């Protein structure tokens, strides 16, 4: 397939992540051209089209795919719509990037992967944390055995009580599929699996709680995952942590050293001493976060142009969803 000078891109979903990140990043990408934006709120779609000089706007994706010459689409809508929109796009011969959470459950994720395989189109999941510069450094440390043999991984993302806020659909199990485990937990699971190279999972134990926010979906979740390589991974996530500030952490502990994220820090064993070996600063956390979205979108456009498998593929997302499904079963949901 020969592409035009610029990849023709459409956006479905004109909410916060599209307004703040995807549309500005695509508009600034010299190799991409935003040709259409679609949202069920016609006024919002029209406003964004005017603001970012996007030629066309729609409130019906079917009509957009019929009328526009589109190479790829970014889907950033409530999770309940991901499967039908993904199927529509892929069967319209359009490559797809879907925002997280990828699906409401394992069954939906499996169907989307199957459609992508049948149509031969690219299906990428928007896991922006994989594209952070500090993540790349940690990946190199783990892959290069700089920490020795990895023994344990600890990760958590705890949002403080009182500032929690999500779109209404995040709290509706029919629309979202789950709560904090599918929101914050999914991102941490994906990142740890990616950094470890997706080793086979041999045991999972999960627990969930609704006690603080009293929502229909869980506000707190914990997990213990045992990999076949004997690495043990413990995870804690919450939308309602009773603390004064948000906490996000990740520790990889090995036989020769420990590396952590947020911020990136490295200590290594030298004989009987432990020595600080943290690399030079990579920038503040806010900039690393913003830059990760730019790199993610640029990577998707490159994959469309080169017909390459994306770094954050739907097949890898499927492996994560298999574990999420096991954790919910373990928690008795």
N, C-alpha and C positions, 0 to 999 in steps of 0.2 A: 504494500500500500504506500502510495506517495502522498505526503502531506503538503499542504500549502506552506507558504513562508511562515505563517503564524497558525498555531493550533487554535481552532474555533471552540470556545468554551461557553457553557451555559451554567447557571446556578439555579438550583431548586431549593427554595427556603431563604427568605429574606430577613431572618431573625438576627440576633446579636452577633453570633460567630461569623455570619456572612458579612454583616455591616462593618464589624471591627477588624476582621482579619481576611477572609477569603476574597471578597470583592476588591478591597484595596491592594492586596498582594497580587492578584491576577491582573488588575488594571496597570500595575507597575511592572509586570513581567514583559520584556520585549519580545519573547517568543510566543506569547499567548494573546488572543483577542477575545474579550468578553462580547458575545453577540446577543445574549438574552438572559433575562432574570425572570423567574417564575415563583409566584407565591399565591396561596389561596386568598390572601388579602391583596386585592388588586391595587388599592391605593398605596400600600407599602411597596409593591413591586414597581409601580409607576414612579414613585418618589426616588427609589434607588436608581432606576434606569436614568432618570434625569440627573441625579447627583453625580453619577459616575460615567455619564455619557455612553450608556449601554444602548445599542440601537433598538432593541425590542424588549417588551415585557409581556408577560402572560399570567393568567390565573388558572390555566388548565395545562398541565404538562403534555397531555396528548396532542394538543394543538401546537404546542411549541415544537415538539419533535416532528410533526408533519410539515411545519412551515419553514423551519430553520435548517441550515447546513451546519450540523454540530459534530465535532470530533469527540468531545468528552464533556461530562457533566459532573459537577460537585453537588451532592445531595446533603443538605443540612436542615433536616426537618425532624419532627417528632418520630421516635423510633418505630411506632406502629406503622408508619408509611414507608419504611425503608424497603421492605420486600416488594410491594407492588411497584414502587417507583424504580427500584433497581431492575426488576423484570422488564418494565416498560422501556427503560433506557437500553439495556443490553440487547433486547430483541429489536430495538430500533438501530442497531449497529453502532452504538455509542459506548465508549469506555466510561467507567464510573469510579469516582471516589466518594465514599460515604463517611460522614462524620460518626464519631463514637457517640453512644453505643451502637455498634454495627447492627445488632438485631435484639429482639426481645428475649430470645431463647435459642437453644441449640438447633431446634427444628427449623426455625426461620433462617439461621445462619447457614445450615446445610443446604437448604433450597437455593439460596443466593449463590453459593459456591457452585452448585450443580448447574445453574443457568449460565454462569460465567464460563464454565468448562464447555457446555454445549454450544454456546455462541462463539467461543474463542476470543472473547473480549477481556480487557483488563478490568479487574475489580480490586481496588485499593481501599484500605480502611484508614481513616484519618487519625493515626496515633502519633500526634506531633512530638511527644516526649522522646521518641526514638531519634528525632532530628536535632535534639539539643547538642551543643558542642561538648558539654560536660558528660553527656551520655556516651558520645563517641570516644572520649578519653577513657571512661570506665570500661567500655567494650574492649578497647585495645589492651587495657590492663588485664582483664579477665582472659581474653583470647591468647595473650602473650604469656600466660602463667606467671605474671608479675606478683600475684598474691599467693602463689603456690597452689595447692589443691583447695578448692573452695569447700568449706565445711558447712557454714550456715549463711543464710540471707535473712535480714530483717527489714521490713518495709512498712510504712504507714503514712496515711494522709488523713489528718484529723482537723476538720473544720470547726472553729469555735462556735459555741452556742450563742445565739443572739444576732449573728450576721448571716446566718444561713438563708439563702434565697435561690430558688430555682423556678423556671417556668412551670406553670400549673401542671403540665402533663408529666413532669418528672415524678410527681407524687401519686399518679394514677397507675395502678399495676396493669390495667388493660392497655394503656398507651405506652408505658415505659418498659414493662416486663419485670421490673424489680426496682430496688432502691439504691442505696449507697454502694452496694456490691457491684451493681452494673454501671454505676457512675464513676466513683473514685477507685473502687477496687479493681474494676476491669482494666483501668489504665496502669495501675501498679503491677497487676498480674502480667499484662502484656510486656511491660518493660523488663521485669525480672526474667520472664521466659526468653525474651529476645537476648538479653545480656548473657544468659546461661547457654544459649544455643538450642533451646527447646528440647531438653532431655526428657525422656519418658517419665511419666508420673506413675507412682506405684501406690500412693495412699493420700487421701484428702480427708480433712476434718474441718467442718465449718459451723459457725454459729451466727445467728442474726438476732437483733433486738429492735423493738418498736417503742421502747419505754419512755424516751425523752420527748420526741416530737409527736408521738402518738399518731403517726401516719398509717395509711394502708400498706405502705412499703417500708422496709427496714431503714432505720436511721443510723445503725451501727452494725458492723460485721467484723468477724475475725476468722482466720483460716490458718491451718497448718498443712503444708504440702510436703510430701516426701518424694524425692526424685530417685530414679533407678541408680544414679551415680552417688547416692547416699547424701546428697545435699538436702538439708532441711530448710524450708522457707516458711517464715511466719509473717502474717499480714494482719494489720489492723486499720480499719477505715471508719470514719464517722462524719455525719453532717451535724452532729450535736455534741461536740466535746466540751466539757465544762472547764474550760481554760480561758486565759485572757488573750491568746493568740492562736492562729492556725499553726499546725505542725505538719511538716512533710519531711520524711527521712527515708534513706535506704542505705543499708550497711552490708557489704560483702566481706565476710570474714574467712580468710584462708590460712593455710599452714605457715605462710611466710609474710602475711601482711593483711591489712584491713583498708578498704576503700569505701568512701561514703559519698552520697550525693546530697546536694542542697545544703551547704555548698560542697563542691568536689574537694575531697581531702584524702590523702594517702599516707599511711604509715607502714614501714617495712621492718622486718626483723633482720638484724645484723648481729650474728652471734647471740649473745644473751641480752642485747639491747634492742629497743624499738626506736626507729629513727623517722622523723618527719620528712616526707619526700613529696609533698603536695606540689603539683606543677604550677607555673605562674597563672595568675588570675585570668579567667575567661570572660570577665564582665559580670555585671550584677544579674541576679536571678530574673528580674523583670525583662531585661533585654534578651537573655537566653530564651525565655519563654516566647517572647514576640518573634524572635528570629526563627524559632523552631517551626512556626506556622509558615513563614516565608519559604524556608527550605523544603518543607513538606509539599507545598503546592508546586514549587519549581521541580521537585523530584517527580511528581505525578505527570506534569507536562512533558518532562524528558522521557518518561516511560511510554507515554502515548506516542511521542515522536519516534522513539527507537524501537517500539514494540518489545519492551523489556518487562520482566517480572518486577513489580514494585517491592521496595524494602518492607513495607507493611502490607503484606498480601492478605487476601481474604482467607486463603488456606491456613495461614498462621493464626488468623483470628478464630477460625474454626477450632483449632487445637485449644485455644484459651477458653472458648465457650464450652467445650467438653468438660473442662475443670470447673467452670462456674456452675454448670448443671450439676456436677457431683457435689459441690459445696452446698448448693441449695437443698439437694436431697439429704445431705448429711445434717443440715440444720432443721430438717423436718418441714420445709415449706411445701 
